[in-house]
Amino acid sequence: MDFSPVNCSANPRKHGDNPVSEISDYLGPKMRVRYSLYIGDEKDVIHTISLRVPENYTASEVMELAEVQDP
């Protein structure tokens, strides 16, 4: 199967849709996730954010949401 003519630029998640409003409009089950970023070899800086996301969210989607919620 040749996928070369497929245009992937129509992915709304990559082109400006607001993931925060997407989650607030989501009616299915959600879970609380704590996402932490450790900076430095000795964990000199630790930044943690708590998010409520749909249960089927991937780790990548959680990271993207954390970026929008707390730039």
C-alpha positions, 0 to 999 in steps of 0.5 A: 500500500502506497501512503505517499499521497496521504496528506497528514497536515489535516491533523487538528491536534497538530494545527491549532486546536485548543486541547484545553477546550477539547478536554472541557467538552469531553463527556466521557470518563476522565482521570487525574494525572500528575505530570512532573518534569525533572531538570538537572542530574541531581533533580535541581528543579522539579516542576509538577502539574496536575491535570484531568484528562480523558482515560484514553489519553496517551503520555504524549497527549498529556505532555502536549496538554501540560505545555498548553496549561503551564507554558 
